[in-house]
Amino acid sequence: MSSNPKNYRMCVVCRKMHPKQDLYRICRDESNTPFVDYLFKVEGRGAYVCKNAECIATLGNKKKVSKSLGGTLPQELIDQMIKETGTI
Ligand SMILES: [Zn+2]
């Protein structure tokens, strides 16, 4: 418990700890629109997800997950993230 480096965060889908750079951080802007916080600089609540298509795809259809995200994500955003994982 005490050995987790402080840059590790938990994926909301698989609940595993990963270094921040291996995760996407999803935030919401003032109008509650979800977006990806690529630089981890946005203040406020954020949810982390692994940069792999499996975890990202699950974001769109898990009730529990959308709860921690404050709502469901638009398919567009999910597709965008999956696309980007393919180019890493
Ligand atoms: Zn994951």
PDB file of the backbone (N, CA, C, O) and the ligand in Angstrom, with CONECT records:
HET     ZN  A 101       1
ATOM      1  N   MET A   1       0.819  -1.192   0.000  1.00  0.00           N
ATOM      2  CA  MET A   1       0.000   0.000   0.000  1.00  0.00           C
ATOM      3  C   MET A   1       0.864   1.258   0.000  1.00  0.00           C
ATOM      4  O   MET A   1       0.526   2.265  -0.621  1.00  0.00           O
ATOM      5  N   SER A   2       1.987   1.175   0.711  1.00  0.00           N
ATOM      6  CA  SER A   2       2.830   2.358   0.809  1.00  0.00           C
ATOM      7  C   SER A   2       3.859   2.420  -0.318  1.00  0.00           C
ATOM      8  O   SER A   2       4.599   3.395  -0.445  1.00  0.00           O
ATOM      9  N   SER A   3       3.892   1.362  -1.135  1.00  0.00           N
ATOM     10  CA  SER A   3       4.949   1.304  -2.133  1.00  0.00           C
ATOM     11  C   SER A   3       4.542   1.862  -3.493  1.00  0.00           C
ATOM     12  O   SER A   3       5.352   1.861  -4.419  1.00  0.00           O
ATOM     13  N   ASN A   4       3.302   2.338  -3.634  1.00  0.00           N
ATOM     14  CA  ASN A   4       2.898   2.900  -4.916  1.00  0.00           C
ATOM     15  C   ASN A   4       3.577   4.243  -5.164  1.00  0.00           C
ATOM     16  O   ASN A   4       3.433   5.176  -4.374  1.00  0.00           O
ATOM     17  N   PRO A   5       4.306   4.332  -6.249  1.00  0.00           N
ATOM     18  CA  PRO A   5       4.887   5.638  -6.573  1.00  0.00           C
ATOM     19  C   PRO A   5       3.781   6.658  -6.727  1.00  0.00           C
ATOM     20  O   PRO A   5       2.673   6.301  -7.126  1.00  0.00           O
ATOM     21  N   LYS A   6       4.043   7.899  -6.427  1.00  0.00           N
ATOM     22  CA  LYS A   6       2.920   8.827  -6.370  1.00  0.00           C
ATOM     23  C   LYS A   6       2.362   9.203  -7.729  1.00  0.00           C
ATOM     24  O   LYS A   6       1.283   9.791  -7.802  1.00  0.00           O
ATOM     25  N   ASN A   7       3.041   8.891  -8.775  1.00  0.00           N
ATOM     26  CA  ASN A   7       2.483   9.172 -10.091  1.00  0.00           C
ATOM     27  C   ASN A   7       1.588   8.057 -10.621  1.00  0.00           C
ATOM     28  O   ASN A   7       1.146   8.117 -11.769  1.00  0.00           O
ATOM     29  N   TYR A   8       1.320   7.061  -9.821  1.00  0.00           N
ATOM     30  CA  TYR A   8       0.437   5.998 -10.241  1.00  0.00           C
ATOM     31  C   TYR A   8      -1.014   6.378  -9.981  1.00  0.00           C
ATOM     32  O   TYR A   8      -1.348   7.002  -8.974  1.00  0.00           O
ATOM     33  N   ARG A   9      -1.868   5.979 -10.929  1.00  0.00           N
ATOM     34  CA  ARG A   9      -3.298   6.232 -10.774  1.00  0.00           C
ATOM     35  C   ARG A   9      -4.034   4.944 -11.137  1.00  0.00           C
ATOM     36  O   ARG A   9      -3.483   4.055 -11.786  1.00  0.00           O
ATOM     37  N   MET A  10      -5.283   4.868 -10.705  1.00  0.00           N
ATOM     38  CA  MET A  10      -6.043   3.651 -10.951  1.00  0.00           C
ATOM     39  C   MET A  10      -6.979   3.810 -12.134  1.00  0.00           C
ATOM     40  O   MET A  10      -7.706   4.798 -12.240  1.00  0.00           O
ATOM     41  N   CYS A  11      -6.953   2.835 -13.016  1.00  0.00           N
ATOM     42  CA  CYS A  11      -7.892   2.806 -14.139  1.00  0.00           C
ATOM     43  C   CYS A  11      -9.284   2.506 -13.596  1.00  0.00           C
ATOM     44  O   CYS A  11      -9.455   1.585 -12.797  1.00  0.00           O
ATOM     45  N   VAL A  12     -10.279   3.279 -14.028  1.00  0.00           N
ATOM     46  CA  VAL A  12     -11.643   3.084 -13.522  1.00  0.00           C
ATOM     47  C   VAL A  12     -12.287   1.812 -14.065  1.00  0.00           C
ATOM     48  O   VAL A  12     -13.306   1.358 -13.544  1.00  0.00           O
ATOM     49  N   VAL A  13     -11.699   1.239 -15.104  1.00  0.00           N
ATOM     50  CA  VAL A  13     -12.272   0.031 -15.696  1.00  0.00           C
ATOM     51  C   VAL A  13     -11.684  -1.225 -15.059  1.00  0.00           C
ATOM     52  O   VAL A  13     -12.420  -2.021 -14.475  1.00  0.00           O
ATOM     53  N   CYS A  14     -10.385  -1.411 -15.162  1.00  0.00           N
ATOM     54  CA  CYS A  14      -9.776  -2.652 -14.655  1.00  0.00           C
ATOM     55  C   CYS A  14      -9.287  -2.499 -13.219  1.00  0.00           C
ATOM     56  O   CYS A  14      -8.901  -3.485 -12.592  1.00  0.00           O
ATOM     57  N   ARG A  15      -9.299  -1.285 -12.693  1.00  0.00           N
ATOM     58  CA  ARG A  15      -8.926  -0.996 -11.310  1.00  0.00           C
ATOM     59  C   ARG A  15      -7.482  -1.375 -10.993  1.00  0.00           C
ATOM     60  O   ARG A  15      -7.153  -1.708  -9.855  1.00  0.00           O
ATOM     61  N   LYS A  16      -6.648  -1.322 -11.986  1.00  0.00           N
ATOM     62  CA  LYS A  16      -5.219  -1.558 -11.764  1.00  0.00           C
ATOM     63  C   LYS A  16      -4.484  -0.226 -11.717  1.00  0.00           C
ATOM     64  O   LYS A  16      -4.913   0.763 -12.312  1.00  0.00           O
ATOM     65  N   MET A  17      -3.380  -0.223 -11.004  1.00  0.00           N
ATOM     66  CA  MET A  17      -2.577   0.985 -10.911  1.00  0.00           C
ATOM     67  C   MET A  17      -1.589   1.058 -12.072  1.00  0.00           C
ATOM     68  O   MET A  17      -0.936   0.074 -12.419  1.00  0.00           O
ATOM     69  N   HIS A  18      -1.498   2.240 -12.658  1.00  0.00           N
ATOM     70  CA  HIS A  18      -0.558   2.455 -13.765  1.00  0.00           C
ATOM     71  C   HIS A  18       0.092   3.821 -13.616  1.00  0.00           C
ATOM     72  O   HIS A  18      -0.477   4.727 -13.006  1.00  0.00           O
ATOM     73  N   PRO A  19       1.293   3.964 -14.179  1.00  0.00           N
ATOM     74  CA  PRO A  19       1.882   5.301 -14.208  1.00  0.00           C
ATOM     75  C   PRO A  19       1.003   6.228 -15.040  1.00  0.00           C
ATOM     76  O   PRO A  19       0.374   5.802 -16.009  1.00  0.00           O
ATOM     77  N   LYS A  20       0.966   7.481 -14.654  1.00  0.00           N
ATOM     78  CA  LYS A  20       0.090   8.443 -15.338  1.00  0.00           C
ATOM     79  C   LYS A  20       0.241   8.442 -16.857  1.00  0.00           C
ATOM     80  O   LYS A  20      -0.742   8.566 -17.589  1.00  0.00           O
ATOM     81  N   GLN A  21       1.469   8.302 -17.317  1.00  0.00           N
ATOM     82  CA  GLN A  21       1.670   8.393 -18.773  1.00  0.00           C
ATOM     83  C   GLN A  21       1.052   7.220 -19.528  1.00  0.00           C
ATOM     84  O   GLN A  21       0.928   7.273 -20.752  1.00  0.00           O
ATOM     85  N   ASP A  22       0.666   6.171 -18.824  1.00  0.00           N
ATOM     86  CA  ASP A  22       0.009   5.039 -19.476  1.00  0.00           C
ATOM     87  C   ASP A  22      -1.510   5.134 -19.397  1.00  0.00           C
ATOM     88  O   ASP A  22      -2.224   4.192 -19.741  1.00  0.00           O
ATOM     89  N   LEU A  23      -1.988   6.281 -18.940  1.00  0.00           N
ATOM     90  CA  LEU A  23      -3.428   6.451 -18.749  1.00  0.00           C
ATOM     91  C   LEU A  23      -3.923   7.719 -19.438  1.00  0.00           C
ATOM     92  O   LEU A  23      -3.168   8.662 -19.674  1.00  0.00           O
ATOM     93  N   TYR A  24      -5.208   7.708 -19.749  1.00  0.00           N
ATOM     94  CA  TYR A  24      -5.860   8.942 -20.163  1.00  0.00           C
ATOM     95  C   TYR A  24      -6.579   9.498 -18.949  1.00  0.00           C
ATOM     96  O   TYR A  24      -7.110   8.746 -18.131  1.00  0.00           O
ATOM     97  N   ARG A  25      -6.593  10.812 -18.835  1.00  0.00           N
ATOM     98  CA  ARG A  25      -7.387  11.430 -17.780  1.00  0.00           C
ATOM     99  C   ARG A  25      -8.574  12.124 -18.429  1.00  0.00           C
ATOM    100  O   ARG A  25      -8.413  12.957 -19.320  1.00  0.00           O
ATOM    101  N   ILE A  26      -9.740  11.775 -17.980  1.00  0.00           N
ATOM    102  CA  ILE A  26     -10.950  12.371 -18.544  1.00  0.00           C
ATOM    103  C   ILE A  26     -11.537  13.355 -17.546  1.00  0.00           C
ATOM    104  O   ILE A  26     -11.766  13.019 -16.384  1.00  0.00           O
ATOM    105  N   CYS A  27     -11.775  14.559 -18.007  1.00  0.00           N
ATOM    106  CA  CYS A  27     -12.333  15.624 -17.171  1.00  0.00           C
ATOM    107  C   CYS A  27     -13.595  16.166 -17.810  1.00  0.00           C
ATOM    108  O   CYS A  27     -14.004  15.748 -18.893  1.00  0.00           O
ATOM    109  N   ARG A  28     -14.191  17.096 -17.114  1.00  0.00           N
ATOM    110  CA  ARG A  28     -15.363  17.786 -17.664  1.00  0.00           C
ATOM    111  C   ARG A  28     -15.149  19.280 -17.577  1.00  0.00           C
ATOM    112  O   ARG A  28     -14.591  19.794 -16.608  1.00  0.00           O
ATOM    113  N   ASP A  29     -15.600  19.957 -18.601  1.00  0.00           N
ATOM    114  CA  ASP A  29     -15.459  21.415 -18.555  1.00  0.00           C
ATOM    115  C   ASP A  29     -16.668  22.037 -17.860  1.00  0.00           C
ATOM    116  O   ASP A  29     -17.529  21.326 -17.343  1.00  0.00           O
ATOM    117  N   GLU A  30     -16.725  23.360 -17.852  1.00  0.00           N
ATOM    118  CA  GLU A  30     -17.774  24.047 -17.104  1.00  0.00           C
ATOM    119  C   GLU A  30     -19.171  23.676 -17.562  1.00  0.00           C
ATOM    120  O   GLU A  30     -20.117  23.694 -16.774  1.00  0.00           O
ATOM    121  N   SER A  31     -19.297  23.343 -18.830  1.00  0.00           N
ATOM    122  CA  SER A  31     -20.621  22.969 -19.313  1.00  0.00           C
ATOM    123  C   SER A  31     -20.835  21.458 -19.252  1.00  0.00           C
ATOM    124  O   SER A  31     -21.735  20.912 -19.890  1.00  0.00           O
ATOM    125  N   ASN A  32     -19.967  20.791 -18.455  1.00  0.00           N
ATOM    126  CA  ASN A  32     -20.118  19.363 -18.203  1.00  0.00           C
ATOM    127  C   ASN A  32     -19.800  18.492 -19.418  1.00  0.00           C
ATOM    128  O   ASN A  32     -20.223  17.338 -19.487  1.00  0.00           O
ATOM    129  N   THR A  33     -19.068  19.035 -20.358  1.00  0.00           N
ATOM    130  CA  THR A  33     -18.674  18.272 -21.535  1.00  0.00           C
ATOM    131  C   THR A  33     -17.377  17.520 -21.252  1.00  0.00           C
ATOM    132  O   THR A  33     -16.380  18.131 -20.865  1.00  0.00           O
ATOM    133  N   PRO A  34     -17.379  16.201 -21.440  1.00  0.00           N
ATOM    134  CA  PRO A  34     -16.165  15.445 -21.166  1.00  0.00           C
ATOM    135  C   PRO A  34     -15.083  15.669 -22.218  1.00  0.00           C
ATOM    136  O   PRO A  34     -15.374  15.849 -23.401  1.00  0.00           O
ATOM    137  N   PHE A  35     -13.854  15.656 -21.774  1.00  0.00           N
ATOM    138  CA  PHE A  35     -12.728  15.761 -22.692  1.00  0.00           C
ATOM    139  C   PHE A  35     -11.519  15.091 -22.066  1.00  0.00           C
ATOM    140  O   PHE A  35     -11.506  14.802 -20.869  1.00  0.00           O
ATOM    141  N   VAL A  36     -10.505  14.844 -22.882  1.00  0.00           N
ATOM    142  CA  VAL A  36      -9.297  14.191 -22.384  1.00  0.00           C
ATOM    143  C   VAL A  36      -8.285  15.250 -21.960  1.00  0.00           C
ATOM    144  O   VAL A  36      -7.924  16.133 -22.739  1.00  0.00           O
ATOM    145  N   ASP A  37      -7.843  15.147 -20.733  1.00  0.00           N
ATOM    146  CA  ASP A  37      -6.844  16.070 -20.197  1.00  0.00           C
ATOM    147  C   ASP A  37      -5.452  15.461 -20.420  1.00  0.00           C
ATOM    148  O   ASP A  37      -4.899  14.781 -19.556  1.00  0.00           O
ATOM    149  N   TYR A  38      -4.923  15.729 -21.588  1.00  0.00           N
ATOM    150  CA  TYR A  38      -3.675  15.076 -21.984  1.00  0.00           C
ATOM    151  C   TYR A  38      -2.482  15.461 -21.102  1.00  0.00           C
ATOM    152  O   TYR A  38      -1.545  14.679 -20.941  1.00  0.00           O
ATOM    153  N   LEU A  39      -2.521  16.647 -20.544  1.00  0.00           N
ATOM    154  CA  LEU A  39      -1.359  17.120 -19.784  1.00  0.00           C
ATOM    155  C   LEU A  39      -1.540  17.007 -18.271  1.00  0.00           C
ATOM    156  O   LEU A  39      -0.686  17.437 -17.497  1.00  0.00           O
ATOM    157  N   PHE A  40      -2.663  16.423 -17.867  1.00  0.00           N
ATOM    158  CA  PHE A  40      -2.940  16.235 -16.427  1.00  0.00           C
ATOM    159  C   PHE A  40      -2.889  17.560 -15.676  1.00  0.00           C
ATOM    160  O   PHE A  40      -2.422  17.624 -14.539  1.00  0.00           O
ATOM    161  N   LYS A  41      -3.363  18.590 -16.312  1.00  0.00           N
ATOM    162  CA  LYS A  41      -3.234  19.912 -15.699  1.00  0.00           C
ATOM    163  C   LYS A  41      -4.564  20.516 -15.286  1.00  0.00           C
ATOM    164  O   LYS A  41      -4.606  21.528 -14.586  1.00  0.00           O
ATOM    165  N   VAL A  42      -5.639  19.898 -15.718  1.00  0.00           N
ATOM    166  CA  VAL A  42      -6.942  20.465 -15.410  1.00  0.00           C
ATOM    167  C   VAL A  42      -7.289  20.192 -13.950  1.00  0.00           C
ATOM    168  O   VAL A  42      -7.146  19.070 -13.463  1.00  0.00           O
ATOM    169  N   GLU A  43      -7.740  21.219 -13.274  1.00  0.00           N
ATOM    170  CA  GLU A  43      -8.115  21.038 -11.878  1.00  0.00           C
ATOM    171  C   GLU A  43      -9.486  20.396 -11.776  1.00  0.00           C
ATOM    172  O   GLU A  43     -10.292  20.441 -12.705  1.00  0.00           O
ATOM    173  N   GLY A  44      -9.718  19.808 -10.637  1.00  0.00           N
ATOM    174  CA  GLY A  44     -11.023  19.214 -10.412  1.00  0.00           C
ATOM    175  C   GLY A  44     -10.984  17.710 -10.548  1.00  0.00           C
ATOM    176  O   GLY A  44      -9.924  17.086 -10.576  1.00  0.00           O
ATOM    177  N   ARG A  45     -12.145  17.165 -10.630  1.00  0.00           N
ATOM    178  CA  ARG A  45     -12.287  15.733 -10.633  1.00  0.00           C
ATOM    179  C   ARG A  45     -11.928  15.158 -11.996  1.00  0.00           C
ATOM    180  O   ARG A  45     -12.277  15.720 -13.035  1.00  0.00           O
ATOM    181  N   GLY A  46     -11.238  14.051 -11.975  1.00  0.00           N
ATOM    182  CA  GLY A  46     -10.924  13.393 -13.231  1.00  0.00           C
ATOM    183  C   GLY A  46     -10.955  11.894 -13.049  1.00  0.00           C
ATOM    184  O   GLY A  46     -10.799  11.396 -11.934  1.00  0.00           O
ATOM    185  N   ALA A  47     -11.153  11.183 -14.117  1.00  0.00           N
ATOM    186  CA  ALA A  47     -11.139   9.723 -14.066  1.00  0.00           C
ATOM    187  C   ALA A  47     -10.040   9.236 -15.007  1.00  0.00           C
ATOM    188  O   ALA A  47      -9.805   9.814 -16.069  1.00  0.00           O
ATOM    189  N   TYR A  48      -9.389   8.185 -14.601  1.00  0.00           N
ATOM    190  CA  TYR A  48      -8.289   7.662 -15.404  1.00  0.00           C
ATOM    191  C   TYR A  48      -8.673   6.344 -16.053  1.00  0.00           C
ATOM    192  O   TYR A  48      -9.408   5.536 -15.484  1.00  0.00           O
ATOM    193  N   VAL A  49      -8.156   6.148 -17.263  1.00  0.00           N
ATOM    194  CA  VAL A  49      -8.393   4.878 -17.949  1.00  0.00           C
ATOM    195  C   VAL A  49      -7.126   4.489 -18.699  1.00  0.00           C
ATOM    196  O   VAL A  49      -6.418   5.352 -19.217  1.00  0.00           O
ATOM    197  N   CYS A  50      -6.839   3.177 -18.757  1.00  0.00           N
ATOM    198  CA  CYS A  50      -5.659   2.671 -19.462  1.00  0.00           C
ATOM    199  C   CYS A  50      -5.685   3.081 -20.920  1.00  0.00           C
ATOM    200  O   CYS A  50      -6.747   3.246 -21.520  1.00  0.00           O
ATOM    201  N   LYS A  51      -4.499   3.243 -21.478  1.00  0.00           N
ATOM    202  CA  LYS A  51      -4.408   3.501 -22.914  1.00  0.00           C
ATOM    203  C   LYS A  51      -4.454   2.179 -23.662  1.00  0.00           C
ATOM    204  O   LYS A  51      -3.521   1.838 -24.389  1.00  0.00           O
ATOM    205  N   ASN A  52      -5.517   1.452 -23.487  1.00  0.00           N
ATOM    206  CA  ASN A  52      -5.712   0.279 -24.337  1.00  0.00           C
ATOM    207  C   ASN A  52      -7.175   0.194 -24.734  1.00  0.00           C
ATOM    208  O   ASN A  52      -8.071   0.571 -23.978  1.00  0.00           O
ATOM    209  N   ALA A  53      -7.388  -0.307 -25.930  1.00  0.00           N
ATOM    210  CA  ALA A  53      -8.711  -0.256 -26.540  1.00  0.00           C
ATOM    211  C   ALA A  53      -9.764  -0.960 -25.697  1.00  0.00           C
ATOM    212  O   ALA A  53     -10.923  -0.545 -25.661  1.00  0.00           O
ATOM    213  N   GLU A  54      -9.356  -2.020 -25.023  1.00  0.00           N
ATOM    214  CA  GLU A  54     -10.304  -2.787 -24.239  1.00  0.00           C
ATOM    215  C   GLU A  54     -10.903  -1.964 -23.097  1.00  0.00           C
ATOM    216  O   GLU A  54     -12.119  -1.915 -22.915  1.00  0.00           O
ATOM    217  N   CYS A  55     -10.034  -1.333 -22.348  1.00  0.00           N
ATOM    218  CA  CYS A  55     -10.509  -0.517 -21.231  1.00  0.00           C
ATOM    219  C   CYS A  55     -11.308   0.681 -21.735  1.00  0.00           C
ATOM    220  O   CYS A  55     -12.341   1.028 -21.163  1.00  0.00           O
ATOM    221  N   ILE A  56     -10.835   1.301 -22.789  1.00  0.00           N
ATOM    222  CA  ILE A  56     -11.521   2.481 -23.302  1.00  0.00           C
ATOM    223  C   ILE A  56     -12.916   2.122 -23.813  1.00  0.00           C
ATOM    224  O   ILE A  56     -13.882   2.844 -23.563  1.00  0.00           O
ATOM    225  N   ALA A  57     -13.011   1.012 -24.523  1.00  0.00           N
ATOM    226  CA  ALA A  57     -14.309   0.605 -25.067  1.00  0.00           C
ATOM    227  C   ALA A  57     -15.304   0.341 -23.948  1.00  0.00           C
ATOM    228  O   ALA A  57     -16.496   0.608 -24.095  1.00  0.00           O
ATOM    229  N   THR A  58     -14.813  -0.184 -22.829  1.00  0.00           N
ATOM    230  CA  THR A  58     -15.686  -0.480 -21.695  1.00  0.00           C
ATOM    231  C   THR A  58     -16.261   0.781 -21.073  1.00  0.00           C
ATOM    232  O   THR A  58     -17.321   0.746 -20.448  1.00  0.00           O
ATOM    233  N   LEU A  59     -15.566   1.887 -21.244  1.00  0.00           N
ATOM    234  CA  LEU A  59     -16.046   3.159 -20.687  1.00  0.00           C
ATOM    235  C   LEU A  59     -17.440   3.509 -21.170  1.00  0.00           C
ATOM    236  O   LEU A  59     -18.226   4.126 -20.450  1.00  0.00           O
ATOM    237  N   GLY A  60     -17.737   3.109 -22.397  1.00  0.00           N
ATOM    238  CA  GLY A  60     -19.004   3.494 -22.991  1.00  0.00           C
ATOM    239  C   GLY A  60     -20.195   2.704 -22.484  1.00  0.00           C
ATOM    240  O   GLY A  60     -21.336   3.117 -22.689  1.00  0.00           O
ATOM    241  N   ASN A  61     -19.959   1.586 -21.832  1.00  0.00           N
ATOM    242  CA  ASN A  61     -21.104   0.739 -21.500  1.00  0.00           C
ATOM    243  C   ASN A  61     -21.146   0.195 -20.082  1.00  0.00           C
ATOM    244  O   ASN A  61     -21.920  -0.716 -19.790  1.00  0.00           O
ATOM    245  N   LYS A  62     -20.337   0.733 -19.215  1.00  0.00           N
ATOM    246  CA  LYS A  62     -20.376   0.287 -17.822  1.00  0.00           C
ATOM    247  C   LYS A  62     -21.022   1.355 -16.960  1.00  0.00           C
ATOM    248  O   LYS A  62     -20.558   2.494 -16.904  1.00  0.00           O
ATOM    249  N   LYS A  63     -22.095   0.972 -16.289  1.00  0.00           N
ATOM    250  CA  LYS A  63     -22.783   1.934 -15.449  1.00  0.00           C
ATOM    251  C   LYS A  63     -21.890   2.478 -14.353  1.00  0.00           C
ATOM    252  O   LYS A  63     -21.846   3.680 -14.091  1.00  0.00           O
ATOM    253  N   LYS A  64     -21.186   1.568 -13.725  1.00  0.00           N
ATOM    254  CA  LYS A  64     -20.295   1.941 -12.636  1.00  0.00           C
ATOM    255  C   LYS A  64     -19.265   2.954 -13.106  1.00  0.00           C
ATOM    256  O   LYS A  64     -18.944   3.921 -12.415  1.00  0.00           O
ATOM    257  N   VAL A  65     -18.767   2.702 -14.287  1.00  0.00           N
ATOM    258  CA  VAL A  65     -17.724   3.570 -14.829  1.00  0.00           C
ATOM    259  C   VAL A  65     -18.272   4.952 -15.129  1.00  0.00           C
ATOM    260  O   VAL A  65     -17.644   5.960 -14.803  1.00  0.00           O
ATOM    261  N   SER A  66     -19.427   5.000 -15.742  1.00  0.00           N
ATOM    262  CA  SER A  66     -19.973   6.311 -16.080  1.00  0.00           C
ATOM    263  C   SER A  66     -20.308   7.094 -14.815  1.00  0.00           C
ATOM    264  O   SER A  66     -20.373   8.323 -14.835  1.00  0.00           O
ATOM    265  N   LYS A  67     -20.518   6.380 -13.726  1.00  0.00           N
ATOM    266  CA  LYS A  67     -20.749   7.041 -12.447  1.00  0.00           C
ATOM    267  C   LYS A  67     -19.489   7.780 -12.000  1.00  0.00           C
ATOM    268  O   LYS A  67     -19.546   8.940 -11.593  1.00  0.00           O
ATOM    269  N   SER A  68     -18.358   7.093 -12.083  1.00  0.00           N
ATOM    270  CA  SER A  68     -17.130   7.756 -11.653  1.00  0.00           C
ATOM    271  C   SER A  68     -16.709   8.836 -12.629  1.00  0.00           C
ATOM    272  O   SER A  68     -15.883   9.688 -12.302  1.00  0.00           O
ATOM    273  N   LEU A  69     -17.268   8.805 -13.816  1.00  0.00           N
ATOM    274  CA  LEU A  69     -16.975   9.846 -14.798  1.00  0.00           C
ATOM    275  C   LEU A  69     -18.006  10.964 -14.754  1.00  0.00           C
ATOM    276  O   LEU A  69     -17.867  11.968 -15.453  1.00  0.00           O
ATOM    277  N   GLY A  70     -19.014  10.800 -13.953  1.00  0.00           N
ATOM    278  CA  GLY A  70     -20.056  11.816 -13.850  1.00  0.00           C
ATOM    279  C   GLY A  70     -21.054  11.769 -14.981  1.00  0.00           C
ATOM    280  O   GLY A  70     -21.766  12.743 -15.224  1.00  0.00           O
ATOM    281  N   GLY A  71     -21.115  10.661 -15.670  1.00  0.00           N
ATOM    282  CA  GLY A  71     -22.063  10.529 -16.781  1.00  0.00           C
ATOM    283  C   GLY A  71     -21.447   9.691 -17.885  1.00  0.00           C
ATOM    284  O   GLY A  71     -20.283   9.299 -17.804  1.00  0.00           O
ATOM    285  N   THR A  72     -22.218   9.424 -18.898  1.00  0.00           N
ATOM    286  CA  THR A  72     -21.680   8.617 -19.992  1.00  0.00           C
ATOM    287  C   THR A  72     -20.812   9.471 -20.912  1.00  0.00           C
ATOM    288  O   THR A  72     -20.953  10.693 -20.965  1.00  0.00           O
ATOM    289  N   LEU A  73     -19.922   8.810 -21.626  1.00  0.00           N
ATOM    290  CA  LEU A  73     -19.058   9.510 -22.565  1.00  0.00           C
ATOM    291  C   LEU A  73     -19.625   9.393 -23.961  1.00  0.00           C
ATOM    292  O   LEU A  73     -20.181   8.355 -24.319  1.00  0.00           O
ATOM    293  N   PRO A  74     -19.493  10.445 -24.759  1.00  0.00           N
ATOM    294  CA  PRO A  74     -19.940  10.335 -26.141  1.00  0.00           C
ATOM    295  C   PRO A  74     -19.092   9.322 -26.894  1.00  0.00           C
ATOM    296  O   PRO A  74     -17.879   9.239 -26.706  1.00  0.00           O
ATOM    297  N   GLN A  75     -19.745   8.566 -27.737  1.00  0.00           N
ATOM    298  CA  GLN A  75     -19.040   7.540 -28.515  1.00  0.00           C
ATOM    299  C   GLN A  75     -17.878   8.149 -29.309  1.00  0.00           C
ATOM    300  O   GLN A  75     -16.845   7.515 -29.526  1.00  0.00           O
ATOM    301  N   GLU A  76     -18.081   9.370 -29.721  1.00  0.00           N
ATOM    302  CA  GLU A  76     -17.062  10.087 -30.479  1.00  0.00           C
ATOM    303  C   GLU A  76     -15.739  10.166 -29.726  1.00  0.00           C
ATOM    304  O   GLU A  76     -14.668   9.929 -30.283  1.00  0.00           O
ATOM    305  N   LEU A  77     -15.846  10.508 -28.444  1.00  0.00           N
ATOM    306  CA  LEU A  77     -14.657  10.641 -27.611  1.00  0.00           C
ATOM    307  C   LEU A  77     -13.985   9.283 -27.407  1.00  0.00           C
ATOM    308  O   LEU A  77     -12.759   9.173 -27.423  1.00  0.00           O
ATOM    309  N   ILE A  78     -14.800   8.269 -27.219  1.00  0.00           N
ATOM    310  CA  ILE A  78     -14.278   6.918 -27.042  1.00  0.00           C
ATOM    311  C   ILE A  78     -13.542   6.468 -28.301  1.00  0.00           C
ATOM    312  O   ILE A  78     -12.432   5.939 -28.236  1.00  0.00           O
ATOM    313  N   ASP A  79     -14.174   6.686 -29.432  1.00  0.00           N
ATOM    314  CA  ASP A  79     -13.548   6.328 -30.713  1.00  0.00           C
ATOM    315  C   ASP A  79     -12.217   7.054 -30.900  1.00  0.00           C
ATOM    316  O   ASP A  79     -11.237   6.483 -31.379  1.00  0.00           O
ATOM    317  N   GLN A  80     -12.212   8.314 -30.514  1.00  0.00           N
ATOM    318  CA  GLN A  80     -11.003   9.115 -30.664  1.00  0.00           C
ATOM    319  C   GLN A  80      -9.863   8.544 -29.823  1.00  0.00           C
ATOM    320  O   GLN A  80      -8.731   8.440 -30.294  1.00  0.00           O
ATOM    321  N   MET A  81     -10.161   8.179 -28.590  1.00  0.00           N
ATOM    322  CA  MET A  81      -9.128   7.641 -27.711  1.00  0.00           C
ATOM    323  C   MET A  81      -8.616   6.299 -28.212  1.00  0.00           C
ATOM    324  O   MET A  81      -7.416   6.030 -28.179  1.00  0.00           O
ATOM    325  N   ILE A  82      -9.531   5.463 -28.674  1.00  0.00           N
ATOM    326  CA  ILE A  82      -9.117   4.156 -29.197  1.00  0.00           C
ATOM    327  C   ILE A  82      -8.198   4.340 -30.403  1.00  0.00           C
ATOM    328  O   ILE A  82      -7.197   3.641 -30.558  1.00  0.00           O
ATOM    329  N   LYS A  83      -8.558   5.281 -31.232  1.00  0.00           N
ATOM    330  CA  LYS A  83      -7.754   5.567 -32.419  1.00  0.00           C
ATOM    331  C   LYS A  83      -6.338   5.996 -32.032  1.00  0.00           C
ATOM    332  O   LYS A  83      -5.353   5.585 -32.646  1.00  0.00           O
ATOM    333  N   GLU A  84      -6.269   6.823 -31.009  1.00  0.00           N
ATOM    334  CA  GLU A  84      -4.957   7.323 -30.579  1.00  0.00           C
ATOM    335  C   GLU A  84      -4.095   6.236 -29.958  1.00  0.00           C
ATOM    336  O   GLU A  84      -2.872   6.265 -30.096  1.00  0.00           O
ATOM    337  N   THR A  85      -4.705   5.290 -29.285  1.00  0.00           N
ATOM    338  CA  THR A  85      -3.903   4.216 -28.686  1.00  0.00           C
ATOM    339  C   THR A  85      -3.206   3.400 -29.767  1.00  0.00           C
ATOM    340  O   THR A  85      -2.126   2.851 -29.548  1.00  0.00           O
ATOM    341  N   GLY A  86      -3.830   3.329 -30.921  1.00  0.00           N
ATOM    342  CA  GLY A  86      -3.252   2.572 -32.028  1.00  0.00           C
ATOM    343  C   GLY A  86      -1.996   3.202 -32.595  1.00  0.00           C
ATOM    344  O   GLY A  86      -1.242   2.544 -33.312  1.00  0.00           O
ATOM    345  N   THR A  87      -1.764   4.459 -32.287  1.00  0.00           N
ATOM    346  CA  THR A  87      -0.620   5.150 -32.884  1.00  0.00           C
ATOM    347  C   THR A  87       0.520   5.356 -31.889  1.00  0.00           C
ATOM    348  O   THR A  87       1.524   5.985 -32.225  1.00  0.00           O
ATOM    349  N   ILE A  88       0.380   4.845 -30.691  1.00  0.00           N
ATOM    350  CA  ILE A  88       1.447   5.005 -29.694  1.00  0.00           C
ATOM    351  C   ILE A  88       2.634   4.110 -30.039  1.00  0.00           C
ATOM    352  O   ILE A  88       3.632   4.103 -29.318  1.00  0.00           O
TER     353      ILE A  88
HETATM  354 ZN    ZN A 101      -7.618  -0.445 -17.437  1.00  0.00          ZN2+
END
